[in-house]
Amino acid sequence: MNATATLYGVGVGPGDPELLTLKAVRILQRVPVVAYPATPQGSAQARDIAAEWLAGKREIPITMPCMLDRGPVNQGYDEAAIAIAAELAAGHDVAILCEGDPLFYGSFSYLLQRLGERFPCVVIPGVNSVSAAAAAAATPLITGEQRLTVIPATVGDEALRQTLLNNDSVAILKPGRHRPRLLELLRETGRTADTLYIEQASRPGQRIIQRFEDIPATPGPYFALFLIVRPENR
Ligand SMILES: C[S@@+](CC[C@H](N)C(=O)[O-])C[C@H]1O[C@@H](n2cnc3c(N)ncnc32)[C@H](O)[C@@H]1O
């Protein structure tokens, strides 16, 4: 038994299992326990991506009851932290799987806050969704002295407006139900010709919309993002 078990935050990349790093695979082959975010219905993106490497492991699903309400979400993290801490205290290494990169809007950050001071912790970076989307569209994200801002669609209109007006490149994550409002803001700030929209980057359902007029003005899926780049990058 290992008296100083390690907590690993493992980025599993944006969806294509071939985008796991060699280091992520090596850690997954070694640890006896994995944890991962899951919906109450049991779907778990990070688990699906890493499935090939999980046979025979003990699994701790981190159930997220409702992503819009912090109360139940915090309760999900608290409960998972207790189960993970029990494994670590018993000397078992635990890998928390995280879609994309663990520290890039990753749920792993919330578990790190709860467990990072009590146990040794190692983070394995993953390919994030912004890089995966730019790669899918074969579009340079930033070059030379250009600036990039990453922003979630959940912030207010004014923050989005200023970001669109004051940056060369902008990645807008979590568009989901905000998609119609984002299209309005892109029109208002004169960035329609600069806009790409990518769903499910690197996954079988990958969809890239290059023309602004083709982006539906209706709520869209969760695994999607907008990339706004200067005309010279397109
Ligand atoms: C909670 S954030 C997680 C980000 C993730 N940790 C990363 O490194 O990219 C979830 C958001 O990331 C974006 N996202 C994640 N994977 C994606 C993919 N394969 N294609 C497009 N967008 C993706 C979407 O905007 C989604 O709403």
The ligand as an SDF file (V2000), in Angstrom:
LIG
                    3D

 27 29  0  0  0  0  0  0  0  0999 V2000
  -16.8230   23.6330  -18.9080 C   0  0  0  0  0  0  0  0  0  0  0  0
  -16.0730   24.0880  -20.4150 S   0  0  0  0  0  0  0  0  0  0  0  0
  -14.7640   22.9060  -20.4380 C   0  0  0  0  0  0  0  0  0  0  0  0
  -13.5920   23.3390  -21.2660 C   0  0  0  0  0  0  0  0  0  0  0  0
  -12.5270   22.2560  -21.3500 C   0  0  0  0  0  0  0  0  0  0  0  0
  -11.9480   21.9840  -20.0500 N   0  0  0  0  0  0  0  0  0  0  0  0
  -11.4240   22.6330  -22.3320 C   0  0  0  0  0  0  0  0  0  0  0  0
  -10.2410   22.4900  -21.9820 O   0  0  0  0  0  0  0  0  0  0  0  0
  -11.7210   23.0430  -23.4340 O   0  0  0  0  0  0  0  0  0  0  0  0
  -17.1980   23.4610  -21.5870 C   0  0  0  0  0  0  0  0  0  0  0  0
  -17.1940   24.2510  -22.8780 C   0  0  0  0  0  0  0  0  0  0  0  0
  -16.0280   23.9620  -23.6170 O   0  0  0  0  0  0  0  0  0  0  0  0
  -16.3160   23.9900  -24.9990 C   0  0  0  0  0  0  0  0  0  0  0  0
  -16.0000   22.6670  -25.5650 N   0  0  0  0  0  0  0  0  0  0  0  0
  -15.4990   21.6150  -24.9130 C   0  0  0  0  0  0  0  0  0  0  0  0
  -15.2470   20.6020  -25.7580 N   0  0  0  0  0  0  0  0  0  0  0  0
  -15.6090   21.0210  -26.9870 C   0  0  0  0  0  0  0  0  0  0  0  0
  -15.5580   20.4320  -28.2920 C   0  0  0  0  0  0  0  0  0  0  0  0
  -15.0940   19.1920  -28.4690 N   0  0  0  0  0  0  0  0  0  0  0  0
  -15.9870   21.1830  -29.3280 N   0  0  0  0  0  0  0  0  0  0  0  0
  -16.4370   22.4480  -29.1630 C   0  0  0  0  0  0  0  0  0  0  0  0
  -16.4960   23.0550  -27.9490 N   0  0  0  0  0  0  0  0  0  0  0  0
  -16.0730   22.3580  -26.8800 C   0  0  0  0  0  0  0  0  0  0  0  0
  -17.7920   24.3330  -25.1600 C   0  0  0  0  0  0  0  0  0  0  0  0
  -17.8980   25.7330  -25.3600 O   0  0  0  0  0  0  0  0  0  0  0  0
  -18.3330   23.9180  -23.8060 C   0  0  0  0  0  0  0  0  0  0  0  0
  -19.5350   24.6220  -23.5230 O   0  0  0  0  0  0  0  0  0  0  0  0
  1  2  1  0
  2  3  1  0
  2 10  1  0
  3  4  1  0
  4  5  1  0
  5  6  1  0
  5  7  1  0
  7  8  2  0
  7  9  1  0
 10 11  1  0
 11 12  1  0
 11 26  1  0
 12 13  1  0
 13 14  1  0
 13 24  1  0
 14 15  1  0
 14 23  1  0
 15 16  2  0
 16 17  1  0
 17 18  1  0
 17 23  2  0
 18 19  1  0
 18 20  2  0
 20 21  1  0
 21 22  2  0
 22 23  1  0
 24 25  1  0
 24 26  1  0
 26 27  1  0
M  CHG  2   2   1   9  -1
M  END
$$$$
